[in-house]
Amino acid sequence: MSLTNEQIQNKLVEKFGEAVTNFTEPYGMLTFEAPKELNLKVLQFLFDDETLKFRFLTDLQAVHYPNDKGRELAVVYHLHNLVDNVRIRFKVFTDINKPDVYTATQLYATANWMERETYDFFGVNFVGHPNLKRILNVDEMDYFPLRKEFPLEDQTRIDKDDEMFGRGGSVN
């Protein structure tokens, strides 16, 4: 019998109660949230449970929500049960002023570089990471380039023609 989203949700609620919230199924993928303080407990449960068996971390990244006060950064885990071929998405949110989230490197070796990349681009501090330093950007960089704190373009440039980019201009 194949593992269903309903079974996964029921097991999570049975184990963690009201701490797991916001269950949705965009495109059929079960997605849910938990407090950042529980990220390792939830991940460990998903890994260890003999029915769930989410033992492969497919992806880990962050998303910046600048208007969501106290929850500006989301760390998103994509987990895969290879036996039943089921994928889920797990999110934890953190304050941008204290972006501390426990590292998952002891559970998933693949988290090592993904957490470093997420730190490099978003500034999430993965507490307990064995080597949390920039991986793609230069060490001297003093900002996190994928945060939505900067305009997409230099608004002072005068050397480009907006008409070339399909933005305005005169119609002949």
N, C-alpha and C positions, 0 to 999 in steps of 0.2 A: 504494500500500500504506500502510495506516494505521500510525502509530507506536504501539508497544506498551510496556507497563511493563517487560517483560523487556529490550527493546532499550535503553531509557533506562538501566536498571540496569547492563547490560553495558557501555555506553559510559562511565558514571561510574566503574565499577570498573576498566575498562581505563585510564582517565586518572588516577585518584586512588588506586587500589589499596585497601589496608585503611583508608585515612583516611575513606572513606565507609562508614557502618555502619547497622545497625538498619533495614534495608529491610522495610517492611510495606506492605500494600495495604488499609487500612480503606476500606470502601465503594468499592473499585476504584481509589482514588487512591494512586499510588505516593508513599510517604513515606520519608524517609531523613535521616540526620544526618551532620554533618562537624564537625571542630573549628572553633571560632569564628575562628581565625587563617586559615582557608581559605575563609571565606564569600565573599569577593570573587572568588577564583579559581574556585570552583565556580559562582557566579552568572555569571561571564564566560564560562565554558565552556558552560553551558547556553544562554546567549544567542547565542554565536558559532557553535557547531557547526551545520553546514548540515543535519544530520538532525534535531537536537533543536529548534532555533528557539524557545526559551522567551524570547520578547521582550516579554512583558507581565507586569508585576507586579500581580497581582489584589489581593493583600492582604499586609500585614505587621503582625504584632502580637507581643505577648509573653505568656507564661504563667509564673506564679510557682509553683514547687514548693518550698515552705519546708523540706521534710524531705529534700531531695536535696542533701546537703552538697557545695559546690563547683560545683553545677549548678542552683542555685536559680532562675535565670531562663533561659527558652528564648525565643529570637527565632525566629518561624515565618514563613517566606516561602511564599506561594501563587503559583505561576507558571503561566502559560498559554501554550501553543503554539496560536496562533490559526489557523494553517494546517491542522493536523491535529485541532484542537479537543481537545487533551489538557491535563490539569491535573496538577500535582505539588505536593507539600508538602516543603519543605526546612527542617530545624531546626538551629540552633546553640545550645549551652548556655554559660552564663557564671556565674561566681561573683558573688553579690550584693554582695560587698565590693569587687569591681573589675569592674563591669558594662560593660566596654568591648567594643564590636563595631564593626567598620569599616562606615562608611556605604555604602549602595548608590546614593546619589543621582547619581553620575556615570554609572551604567549605566541606572538607571530613574528618570526624573524624578518618577514617582508616589511614589517612596520618600520624597521630601522631607517632605510633611505626615504620612505614616504613621509615619515615624521620630520626628517631633516629638511626635505623639500617644503613641507608645510610650514615649518619654522622659518625657512629662508624667505618665503614669499608672503606669509601672513603674520609671522611673529608669535605663533602659538608656542608656548614654553612647555615641552613635554617633560614633565618632572620624572627623573630617574632614567632618562635616556642615556645610553653609554657614551655617546659622542655627538651631542647636539651642537652642531655648528653649520654654517652655510655650506651648501653643497653645489649650487649652480651660480650664485652671485658672488661678487668679490667680498672678502671679509670686511673691507673698509666701509661697505654700504651701511648707512645709518637709518635706513627706512625699509619698509616691507612693501615691495612694488605692486602686489595684487590687492592691497587694501584700496577701498574706494575713497581715498583721501585726496586724490590728485585728479585734475582735469585730464580728459583723454588726449587733449591737444593743447599746445601752447597757444593761448588766446591772443598773444601779442604778435604773432608772426604776420608779416605783411608780404612774404615772398610766395604765397600760394594763392591760387585762384579757386575759390569755392565752386565756381562753375565746373571745374574739372572733376569735382567730386560729386556732382549732381545736387549741389546745395545752393539753390538760388541762382542769381545771375539774371541777365536780361534775356528776354525772348525776342528774337528778330522776326 
